[in-house]
């Protein structure tokens, strides 16, 4: 990404409802080291074994780990065992079950799980054409004695299952759910989320950029359809609460091309009403490309206009919009985006997290060739979701002198997950997996906010003119 983006680099830190913005104006740097003064509670737990990050004699660590793993699959286990149900999606994340087993094994090594408390993982698929995941969730709870949930993978089924979980008062952790509605904890009372990109957090990041430059009047370019409506509604709610006025909303037909956009007459309305434009389309990559082409051909790409492009992806790795199927840059498409600002997580278009992910997976005897690396965030968040539940349950057990009921008390555990920080699956030098290296924060930490949702970290990238050599 460094060869495509430079100029303004902003890092947005969304912790506990607050948004902090650091802007670096530099012609060569695409990323900053961000710091925050917020305090978070560390998930330091254990039952006598040394935890990751603690110092001790190497031989004692080795013998403790060997002893712990010997009990992991013992048929004579007599402690508390909670069945955790994972509801995935058909043909989306192959070998997801193995990622969960890797997490469980490492939790045993760390002493979070032990002879007194363990989990049994039950995985089934949902998110098909008939909302199978909702039936799967009910069957897991009533017939299979599942008392904690990870997923479902998709928003529609997550909505239903998380409401059922609230009724049953059992914990549920979303690992791919991005919809803004899930932030309402008066409805989703036992739901935590570790998904990195959520619509409401990205809207807050966009607001922080608008506030930084002192703008207060914007236009929104969007399209018809339920997904675009939901995204636009989330942004409008945040703007309204923070005194940002939406002076114009351009509503194109879904999947319209640049010619159709130009023929609609909406761009003339834009010319007469606004200069700060935010693009919120159902298909972020394709529709934004068509829109930027339309405004370029219509003479609306002058210095009077600012185009802000929140990169609303479905937690998938995505190439820059001007990169073709063969991996090469398409120069004329790149020119359409010149002067715009793309807001995405700090690793949105590069491969910073890919190498450490491969190393971590292969060190546990798996092959990355068996995984869908386009869905790398899904695997990372799945691991983090199981670890979040296990840590919260361990903390609850330690605080209640081993009361087994707290391990399935959804509201109690949700409260334990608030403002927690813990090491996630992937770490790398600098900023990685939505994480920050600074004098205050450890590079491998996942941060949960006051609503038990992952504290998001976004970057704003200015798309500069390509300098032809």
Secondary structure, DSSP 8 states (H G I E B T S, - for coil): -TTTEEEEEEEEEEETTEEEEEEEEESS------------EE----SSS--TT----HHHHHHHHHHHHHTTT-TT--SEEEEEEEEEETTTSTTHHHHHHHHHHHHHHHTSS-SSEEEEEEEEEE-STT-HHHHHHHHHHHHS---EEEE-SSHHHHHHHHHHHHHHT-EEEESS---GGGG-TTTSTTEEE--S--HHHHHHHHHHHHHHTT--EEEEEEESSHHHHHHHHHHHHHHHHTT-EEEEEEEE-TT--HHHHHHTSHHHHHHTT-SEEEEE-SSHHHHHHHHHHHHHHTT--STT-EEEEE---SS-----TTB-TTS-B-HHHHHHHTT-EEEEETTSSS-HHHHHHHHHHHTTT--GGGS-GGGHHHHHHHHHHHHHHHHHHHHHHHHTTS-GGGGG-HHHHHHHHTTEEEE-S---SSSBTTB--SSSS-TTEEEB-TTSBB--EEEEEEE------
